[in-house]
Amino acid sequence: MSMIVSYVLDRDLNEDPIVSRLSKFIGKDLSGEDFNQLFADIEFVKMTNSEEKHKTIQYGDGLNIDTEEFKPSMYIDKGGMYFTTKKYAHIWLYYGDQLMSYMRKVTIPNDARIFIKDYATIKTDKFILDRRIEIDEDIYKKFVHKAQTYYIKPVLEILKTENKLKNLTFLRDKTEWLKLIDRLGSLCGGLLVYIPEEIVDNDICIKAIKNDEHEILYIPEFLKNKEFYMNAAKINGKIIGLIPKEFIDKDMCIEAVKSRKNVLASVPKEFRDNDVCRTAIKKDGESVRHIPENLINYRELCIEAIKNDCDVIMSIPRHMLTSNMLMTCNEVWDHLMTD
């Protein structure tokens, strides 16, 4: 399978007759005539960039002939012009750090040479191209649904820069964005800047923040209130270090450290009191490294953390260690060894 094809996650390939038919000829050097007879019912297309140029080849209407010697090779190299099936054109929507701009229908002359690399990657020494057309919205939609997640945001960025996002009707649908946020998971950081303002709401923002706390930086003005920040802190406490301090209070900090591990470090130091720190170490013993050393109950909190996990003693500064901490650690370890 080619590198390009690996960009996309298609889970239904084994059931697709087009894939099955083309796969029988992977690695085969065919004549244009044989190719046309075998696949007369399949529509093939060429995806092109804004200049319709690839290296030294300038594509245009009519017959296009490669000046390089044709090489029937499994490697992506010179000696052949690539095209694909219309059904899998989304695989070629973005490659070489470029977003394709146009699509052309491909006709293969009978005297052409064809080499099939995989179900979506075919090359030839010559083809006839119809006039260029704008890429179908369905192709963008397939890409967003199926592409490897780390390729999606670069495409959204290009579409935003070129002012094309607004032309895609499926990206004006709240449900599509909720699905995309789920797909991207922890990679969704900054996704809110691509979502049309008219559909950005509480649901979308909370879901995005759950995946990446930095999304809190991109919420709309009407959500910048204490109620929203509290709800967001409950699902991803790491936002606590990113929101304006005038909205933060002790209760919000407690909810934040309860939400997940490794949050105490994000809590502003002035809010790291006994209650907040105790709540944090119950969730994550390693939080002891972020308890202020001047806290009155510092050593007491460290002992509580050690009782839950004696390994956290390694996170306590040497100058703050006490004999009681060491004894507690030994007791926990002895108990584990006798169980």
C-alpha positions, 0 to 999 in steps of 0.5 A: 500500500502506498504512503498516500493511501496510508493517510486515510482510514477506510475500514470497508475496503474488503467489501468494495468490488472496485478495490477487489478488482483493482487489487488483482492487478497490483504490480501489473504493467497493462496496456491502455486497451486492456485497462479500458476493457477491465475497468470500463465502468469505473470513473477515474480522475486526476486531482491537481493543485492550484497551478495544476503543475507537478514538478515539471509536468503542466496539466491541461485539457486534452492529451497529456504525455509524460516526457519522462521514461515510463517506470512501472515501479511500486515506488513513487518516482518519476516516469508516470503520471498518477490518477485515481478512482473518483470514489477514492479521490479523497485520498489524494485531496491533500499530499505533499503539504498541498491541498488539491484545488481541481479535479479532472475526469481521466480517459486512457488512450488504448496505446497508453501504458498503465501500472497499478500500485494500489486501489487508489494509486495508478500511473500512466505515460499518457492520459486525456484530461477533461476540463477542470472542475471544482472538487466535489464537496463529498470528497472533502467530507470523505477526507474529514471522515476518513483521513488520519487525524493529524492531516485534518487540521492542516487542511482546515487551516488551508481552507480557512486561509483561502476562505473556502470553509464557508463554501462547504455546507457539511461544515456548517452542521453542528453534528459534523463538528461534534463528530470531528471533535470526537475523532481528533481527541487530544489533537483537536487543540485550536479546532474552535477557530475553524468552526463557524461562529453561528454554531459554536455553543456550549456543547461544542466548546465543552466537548472540545475542552474535554479533549484539550484544555487550550480550547478554552482560549478560543471560546466566544465572548458569550461563554466567558462567565463563571458558570461556564468556567466551572462546568469546564473545570469539572471535565478538564481541570487543566483549564484552571491556569488558562482562565482569567483569575477574576473568575477563579475561586476555591470551589472551582479549584477543588472541582478542577483537581478532582477532574483528572490527574496532574492538575494542581500544577495549573492551579494558581499558587494563591489558591493552593490551600489545604483543602485544594491540595488534599483533594488533589493528592487524593486524585493523584499522589504525585501532586505533592510536588506542587504543594507549597512548602510553606503550607502549614499542613505540608508534611501532613499532606505528604504523609496522606499521599504516601499512604496512598502510594509510597512511591510519591516519597520520591517527589518530595524534596529531600529537605522536606522529608521527615522520619514520619514520612519514611516510617509511613513509607516503610509501613505501606511497603511492608503491608504490600509485601505481606498481602 
